[in-house]
Amino acid sequence: MIARWGADYTEDLLGILKKYNVKTTFFLVGFWVDKYPEMVRKIDEEGHEIGNHSSKHPHMSQLSKEQIEEELSQTSDKIEAITNKKVTLFRPPFGDYNNKLVITAREMGIQVIQWDVDSLDYKDYGKDAIVKRVLSKVKNGSIVLFHNNATYTKDALTVVLENLQNEGYKIVPVSELIYKGNYYIDHTGMQKLLR
């Protein structure tokens, strides 16, 4: 999940995740962390993983190495100050990444991840559209992108979780799903093992 600009539905989402015994990953933007530190603490206390989603939500491929380091370190430092846990994951805004970003993040001990299923919840097409889109695209190993403050995410999440769990899927934080070494990211955003 990505922390969108507000936190109106975050408590509801945490309640739904708890009801279905799901732990997931929230990728937080620095200015959201500044505005909602108590929510960052609650996400962490509920047992969810917290990743970095930049400080100011820029197009990362357009930044210099120094600017990338600043975007990553500022937000990681803020999250770590609240949770006392090292941030090891980064999800680039807009899915915009390049080799410079991946290499710089790795040098900082952070893995860059992508998603392969976009719920498009931020477009406010409605609950049914989110459910249909996610359920039709999920496969083993999928990373699904939701936003915590999109209007219909909380309504769709219950249906999505029920269906996926009934189909035998186990939903886990991103760090439990991804390869940690000897991989590359293909044109679809999926990790592939190097052979």
Secondary structure, DSSP 8 states (H G I E B T S, - for coil): -B--S--TTHHHHHHHHHHTT---EEEE-HHHHHH-HHHHHHHHHTT-EEEE--SS---GGGS-HHHHHHHHHHHHHHHHHHH-S---EE--GGG---HHHHHHHHHTT-EE---SEE--GGG---HHHHHHHHHHH--TT--EE-BTT-TTHHHHHHHHHHHHHHTT-----GGGTS--SSEEE-TTS-EEE--
